[in-house]
Amino acid sequence: MTTLSLLLLMCLLSKSSSLAPSLPPLHVKTANHIPLAQKAMAYFDASPDPYHAVASSIEMLGADFVELKDDEPYNLVPGGKYYFTRNKSTLVAFTVGASYTNNSANGGASVGGFKIIGGHTDSPNLKIKPRSKRTASGCIQLGVECYGGGLWHTWFDRDLGISGRVLLRRSDDNHKIEQRLVRLDRAILRVSNLAIHLQSVEERKAFAVNKEDHLSPILAMEAQKALSMPTGVVGSDDKEEDGADNNKKTTTKTKDDGWTEYQEPLLLQLVADELGVSVKDIVDFELNLYDVQKASLGGAYSEFIHSGRLDNLASCFLAVQALAEHDVEGDTDISLVALFDHEEVGSSSAVGAGSPIMADAVKRISSALLAGSSSSSTDDLYQATISKSFCLSVDQAHAVHPNYASKHEKNHQPKMNDGMVIKRNANQRYATNGMTGVLMREVARRSGLPPIQEFVVRNDCACGSTIGPIISSNTGIRAIDMGCPQLSMHSIRETMGVCDLTNGLALFKAFFKIFREVDNDVEQ
């Protein structure tokens, strides 16, 4: 190197060093949003299925919220905080405003309404089939069923754990069966891709997934199982040839019960060990697979969250957090959060948004709070309650994708970290109309929040739907569909902006706080 070259290099290094302090620190644009994002990420990680999502939500609510039982009368008071669950996968929690009044006893007609935030606890995933045993080519696999409309190619080559609900026969009383939640939070299963060298050109282009044949995860090798399974475990001595009927009963050392003999013994042992019970105590289970990779911050400024199940755990987290922080003093209404199961498969179940849960909750809560009213006026007061009620149906929205921007209608391209999104569809796939849109935009305006973004699907694309139209048509309650913008919806791992969590929480809290004021000021 010449002297001149050395001098030029030293000059460049000197300038680079002098410029370094002016570069923005890592979190400069998002520092204020990180604490809430980290709390949300912990919630996402703790909620791999609807059962755990409900349990995590109840933990967030805290001890001030009292559990209500279906088979006991509701004893509700102004200022009270309550919740109930159905199937342990759907949650309804609410607060009664401290200023809630029923003036009907004095000849008046004043009654509070319901301010509702509705979401769903389920996400697309692979569920273990009722008969889980499956083997092929010397590998122990599990039979799985696709739940919802997942981007199934994203499930390949991921580290998969198992979670869900297990039904156990009590060891001290074999007539009683109890429920326990289980989470095997480690890389137990994997759905492996086929090597590129073994694919034809056409197969590489298509990457078509046969959901029955290609999505069965590998649990272990049969040879290793034979060496490691403890003696006496149900089915541990069984042999099956490749291609054998996996529905064939296992020869067991215990009496067949019509269920156990069709389960993979290694799966049963793993679940039993995790719960600290005997395999023979397991009566049934509802288990699903999930990606064990934890939620993480991403982007140069940590402006993104990468996680599984953002659709719709992000909405659940914000709704529960807003209710937990809601101040009931001065509130004249019931503030309620309803998180339903089975939205991803149409909501038509005993615990989905299409069930009577919402309508029954409104009636039962109203009746309990209207106790003492004459029977002739109760129905009228209930209808007045419905007319004063409003449902904010929250489900994640589609942010514009920089690589596929043409998939969005050009004037409706929501961006991440730019605030919440109102979703509209003229064919009523979403519940939003002009009036409900104005009400929420006014809530945002009066609270000093960013203007709400708008989303409309292109005319040449199909439009999804949410629980909004279902709740509105079942109850007559006005509704709007909204959500935080995100990318990769229904992928095993999705992306959203950290600022949108802050914006969403602020909007939900403002909804609970000032909706009555806004509603009274807007001509209906």
N, C-alpha and C positions, 0 to 999 in steps of 0.2 A: 504494500500500500504506500503511495506517495505521500509526501508531507501535506500537499494540498488536499488530497482525499481524506486524510486523517483530520485536518482542520474542519472540513465540511461535515464530516460525521459528528465531530464534537459539537459543532454549532447546532446541528439538527437535534442531537440528544439534549442539548441545553434548552432549546425551544420547546421540545416535547415535555421536558420536566417542568418548565414554567407554565405550560398550558394545562398540565394535569389537574391542579387544584380547581380549575374552572369547570371541569366536567361534573355533571350532576351526580350527586350521591344516589345510591341504588333506589331508595324508597322516597325520594324527594316529592314525587307527585302523588303518592298513595299512602304516605305515612299515617294519616289520620284514619284511613280505612282498614288498616291491617289488623288491629285488635278484634273488630267485629268479624273480619274474614277468618281469622284463626279460630274464633269460637264456632263459626259456621262449619269450618273444616272438621273440627272435632265432632260436631253433630253428624256430618256426613259419614265420617269413618265409623261412628258408633251405630249407624242405621243401615245395615246392609239389606234389610227386608222390612216389610210393613210392620211386623211385630216389634222389631227393635226400634223402628222409627216412632211408634206410639210410646214405647217405654222411654226413649230419649226425650220425647216431647213432654211427657209427664214429669220427668226429672227437671226439665227446664222450668216448668210452671212453678214448682216449689211447694213447700208445705202449706202455703196459704190456701191452696185449692183443695176442696173437699170432694172425695169420690162419692158419686151418687150410684145407688143400686137400682136396677130395673124393677126388682120385686118389692121395693120399699117406696112409700110415699115421699115426694119431694117436699122438703121443708126449706124453703128459700126465703131470704131476707134481703132487703136493699143493702148494698155494700158487700154482699157475699160473693165468693168465688168457688166455682164448682167444675166438675168434669165427669164424664162417663165414657166407657169404651164399649165397642161391640166386636166380638170375635178377637179381641186384643189387636186388631189390625186397623180399626177405625176409631177415631177420637173426636169427641165433642167437648169443648171446654168453653166456659163463659163466665162473665162477671155481671152482676146486677148493679146498676148505677146506684150510688148512695142516695141520689135524689129521685130515684124511680118512685113514682106515686100512682095510685089507683084511686081516682076521685069519684068513682061511680057510687060509692057508699054515701057520698054527700050530694048526689044528684048531678055530679059532673061527668065528663066523658074523657078526661085526660088519661092517656095510657102511653107507655113508652113503646118504642119499636125495637127491632133487632138490627144491629149492625154486624153483618156476617162477613167473615173471610173464609172462603172455602178452597181447599186444595186436595191433593191425593198423595197417599203414602207409597204407592206401588210404582215400579219401574220395570221395563222389559228385562227379562233375565231367563236363565235356564233353570227349570225346576226339576227336581229328581222325581222320576215316575213312581207310581204306587208299587210297582215291582221293579226294584232298582238293579237287580243282578244282570250283568251283561259281560261277556268275555269274547275276545277275538284275538287270534294270532299270539296266544300266550300272554295277553295283557288282560288285567282286570279293569273293566270300565264300569261306568254307571249309566243306566238309561235315563235320559233327560228329555224334558218337553219344553218347547219354546213357549214363553209367556209374553204376550204382547208383540208389538212390531219392532223388534230389535234390529240394529245393523249387525247381523250375526257374524259377518266376516271380521268384525273387530274383537270377537271373543277368541280368535285363534292366537296361540302363543302367548297367552296371559296366565299369570299365576292366580289360580282360583281357589278360594276358600268355600266353606259351607256354612250356612246359617239358617235359622228358622225356628219352628216350634216343634217340640217333642212331647208326646203324650206318654206318661209313665204310670204303671200300676204301682200303687204304694206298697212298699214292702211290709208295712205293719197292718195293712188291711187290703187284701187283694180284690175287694169289691169297689174300691175307690181309685179313680184315675185323676191325676193332676197334670197340669201343663208346666213346661219349663222351656225357656228360651236357650238356644245354643248357638255358639259362634266359634267355628274352627278357623281362626284368623291366621292361617298360614297356607303356603302353597301346597295344597293336598292334591289338587287336580289340574289337568292341563289338556286343552284341545289343541293338538299339534297340526301345523300345516303340512301338506305334502310337499316334499322337496321339488324345486323347480325342474330338476333333471328328470323327474318322473312324470312330468306333465307335458301334454301335447301343446302345440302352439295355440290351438283353439281353447284349451282349458286355461292356459295362462291369460288369454284375453278376457275370457268370460268370468273367471273366478266365481263360478256358480257353486253355491253351497246347497247340498242336499241336507235339509235340516234333520232328517232321520238318520242318515248314514254318517255324516261328516262331523256332527257336533257332540258325539259321545266322548266324554273326557276320560283320560287314563288315570286310574287310581294307583295301580301297582302292577308288578309283574307276578304272574302266577307262581313262578318258581320261588321268588322271594317271599311270597305269602306263605307258601308251604313250610318254609324254613323258620319264619318268624311268628306265625300265629300261635298263641298258646293253646295247649291241648284242652279239649273240653268246650271250646268256643263253638257255638252253633254253626255247623257247616264247615268247620276248619279242616275236616278230612276229605271234603268233597273233591271230585275230579270232574272236569267237563272238557270235552273235546271241542276244538274249533268248529264253529258252525252249529253247535248243539243248540237245542231249544232252550233258551234262557228262561222260559216260563216253567220249565220242568221243575218239579219239587226237588229240593235239596234233601238228601238223606241226613237226618239229624239225630242227635242223641237225646232230643227232647220231643215231646208230643207236638205234632204239627198243629198250628193254630190258624192256618189259612192266610197268614201274613208274613210271619217271621221267615218261613222257609223260602220265600221268594225274594228276600233281601240279601244284598251283598254282606256277608258276615264281617268283612273288614270295615265296612261303613258303620255297621252297628257297634262294633267294638270301639271305633274312634269316637262315636257320639257318646257311648256309655262312659268311656274314660274321661271325656271332657266334662260330663255332668256328675261324675263320681257315683255312678249307679251300675247295676248289673245289666248285662245285655237282656236277660230274661224279663227285666222290668219295662223294657221299651214295647209299647203297644202299637204306636203309629207315629208318623212324623209328617210335617210339611216343611220341606227343606229346599233351598235354592242355592245356586252358585253365585259368587260375586268376585270381583277383582280385589285382591288383598292389597294392592298398591294404595298408599294413603293419599289423601287429597294434598295438593301442593300449590304453592304460589308460583306463577310463571310470568315471563316477559321481562324486559330489561328493567322495568320499574316495579316489578312485582304487581302488575296491574291486572293479572288474570288469576283465576282459580281453575285448576284442572282436577277433576274428580269424577267418580262414578255417581250416577243417580241425581245429578243436579236437577233434572226433570223427574220428580218435582220436589225433591227435598229442600231445594233453596227456598221455594215458596212456603213449605211447611215450617222451616226454621224461622223465617221472617214473621209469619203469622203468629207463631207461638211466642216469639220474643216480644212482639208488639203487645200481645195480650198480657204477658207477664209484667210488662212495664206500664200498662195502662193504669191511670189514676182514676179510681171510681168516684172520687169526690166531685160533686157537681154534675155527674153524668145522670141523665134521666132515662137512659136506654139500657138494653141488654147488649153487651159486646160479646160476640161469639165467634169461635174458630171451629170449623168442621173439617177434619182431614179424613177422606174416604179411601177405602181400598178399591181395587178393581177398575180404576179409571182407564187403564191401558187396554182393557179388554171389553170396554163398553159400558161399565158401571151398572149393568143389570144383574145385581146380586143382592143378597140379604144385607150386605154391609157396604154396598156401593152407593153412589150418589143417586141412582135410580130407585133405591129402596125408600121405605117410608121414614127413614131415620130423621131427615131434616124436618119434614112436616110434623112428625110426631114430637120432635124436640120443641119446636115452636109452640105447639098446642099444649104440651105438658108443662113447659116452663111458664107459659102465659097463665094456664089454669092455676098453677101453684101460687103465682104472684097475684092472681085475681081472686084468691080465696076470700070468701065473704061477700062476693058480688051475688046478686040475685041471678038465678038460672036464666031468666028471660033476657038479661042484658049481657051474659057472658059471651054468647056467640057474636053479638054485635061488637063487643069490645075486642074480640079476637080478630074480626075483620078489620077493625081500626088498627090493630097491631100490625097486621099484614101490610096495610097501605102505608104505614110509616117505616117499613123495614126495607133493607137494601142488602144485596149480596155482592161482594167483591170476589169473583171467581178468579183465582190466581193460578196460572200454569205458565211454565217458561215459554218465551217467545223466540222466534227465529231472528237472530241477528244477521245482517248482511254478511255474506262470506266473500272475502276479497278475490278468491279464485273462481267463484261462481256467482258474481253479482247479477248476472242476467237472470238468475232464478227468482229474483225479487222484482216486484212491480217497481218501476223506476222512481216513483214518487213516494214510496213507502219502504224505506230501507233502514230499519232500526240499527243503531250501532251500540256495541258494548261500551259500558261506562258513560253512556249518555242519558241514563235514567230509564224509568219504567216505560212499558209499551201497552197501549190500548189496542186490542185485537177486534177487528170488525169483519163482518161478512153479511152481505145483503141477503143471502139464502139462509140466515139464522143458524149457521154452524157455530157462531159465537153469539152471546146474549146481548152484546153492546148495541144500544141505539143512540139516537141523538141526545136524548134527555140524560141517560145514564152516563154517557161520555162527558157531557157538560158538567155534571155533578162532580165527577172525579177530577176533571181539569181544574175546576174551581177550588176543590180541596187543596190541590197542589199549588195553585196560584196564591191562595190566602196563607199558605204555610211557607212561602218563599222557596219552594222546591223547583227543580228544573222542569221546563215544559215537558209534558208527557209525549213520548213518541207514538207514532201510528203504524199499524201493520194491516195490510190487505193482501191477500194472496192473488197471484196473477190469474187471469181468466182461463189460461190454459193449464193450470195446475189444480190438483185436488186440494181441498181445504180440510184440515183436521178439525176436531171438535173437542169440547171440554165439558166439565160438569156444569158450566153456567146455564146453558139452555135447559138442561135436565132439571136443575133445582128450580129455575124460574117457572117451568111448565108444571112442575109437581106442586108448587106452593103458591104461585101467583106473586112471588116476591120479585121486585125489580132487580136486575142484575147487570153486571158488566164483566167482560173478560179482559184480564190484564196479565202481565208477567214481566220478568226480567229477561233481557235479550241474551241469547247464548248461541254457541256453535256446537256442531256435532250431536244434535239431539238424537237420542236413542242409541248412541254409541256406548260401548262399555266405559268410555271415559270422555267426559264432556268439558266444555270451557265456557266460563262467564267472566264478567268484569267485577273486580272487588268494589268499585265505586257504586255499582248497581245494588249491592247488598245494603250499603248505607242509604242510598236513595229509596230503596224499597221499604226499609224499616221506617224511615222518616214518613213516608207516605201512609203506611199502615197505621202508625201511631196517630198521624193527623186525622185519618179516617175515623178512628175510634173517638178522637177528641172533639172534632168540629163538624162531623157530618150532619148532626141535627141542625146546627146553625145554618149550614149551607143549604140543606134540604128545605128549610123553612123560607129561605130567600129566593128559591127558584120556583117559578110558577109551574104547577103540574098540569 
